[in-house]
């Protein structure tokens, strides 16, 4: 069992550089205040300044 865990860990380590290259920064913003932030969680939340729901911004 330990050997299979080591193999899975090694496979993950070897493919990690491919995942990093495919990650792209995504932004969310307030349509009212025009502020933008990097998306750092699954939910977008609300604007701290005006309370409007934040939206995902196109690239």
C-alpha positions as a printed NumPy array, in Angstrom:
array([[  0.   ,   0.   ,   0.   ],
       [  2.816,   2.396,   0.835],
       [  4.36 ,   1.767,  -2.589],
       [  1.125,   2.766,  -4.375],
       [  0.969,   5.978,  -2.329],
       [  4.563,   6.787,  -3.297],
       [  3.792,   6.103,  -6.97 ],
       [  0.725,   8.349,  -6.886],
       [  2.705,  11.107,  -5.182],
       [  5.508,  10.852,  -7.732],
       [  3.035,  10.95 , -10.643],
       [  1.431,  14.058,  -9.169],
       [  4.836,  15.712,  -8.682],
       [  5.882,  15.004, -12.265],
       [  2.681,  16.43 , -13.738],
       [  2.494,  19.492, -11.456],
       [  4.461,  21.697, -13.881],
       [  1.847,  21.05 , -16.589],
       [ -0.964,  22.2  , -14.295],
       [  0.871,  25.398, -13.383],
       [  1.252,  26.346, -17.041],
       [ -2.493,  25.914, -17.609],
       [ -3.6  ,  28.098, -14.69 ],
       [ -4.721,  31.586, -15.606],
       [ -5.589,  34.486, -13.367],
       [ -9.316,  35.167, -13.273],
       [-10.821,  38.451, -12.172],
       [-14.09 ,  39.429, -10.554],
       [-15.438,  42.935, -10.406],
       [-18.21 ,  45.205,  -9.225],
       [-20.396,  46.524, -12.054],
       [-21.255,  49.62 ,  -9.968],
       [-17.867,  50.655,  -8.497],
       [-15.745,  49.192, -11.323],
       [-13.326,  47.646,  -8.797],
       [-11.593,  44.409,  -9.706],
       [-10.097,  41.621,  -7.64 ],
       [ -8.483,  38.288,  -8.364],
       [-10.868,  35.366,  -7.83 ],
       [ -9.498,  33.416,  -4.873],
       [-12.504,  31.314,  -3.865],
       [-15.363,  29.448,  -5.547],
       [-17.897,  32.131,  -4.609],
       [-17.657,  35.641,  -6.034],
       [-19.209,  37.425,  -3.045],
       [-20.401,  40.993,  -2.802],
       [-18.661,  44.348,  -3.148],
       [-17.227,  45.614,   0.14 ],
       [-17.948,  49.223,  -0.86 ],
       [-21.513,  49.144,  -2.19 ],
       [-22.902,  45.641,  -1.53 ],
       [-23.598,  44.743,  -5.189],
       [-23.003,  41.112,  -6.268],
       [-19.596,  40.707,  -7.927],
       [-19.406,  39.21 , -11.419],
       [-16.676,  37.274, -13.234],
       [-14.918,  39.525, -15.742],
       [-14.106,  38.367, -19.272],
       [-10.465,  38.198, -20.298]])
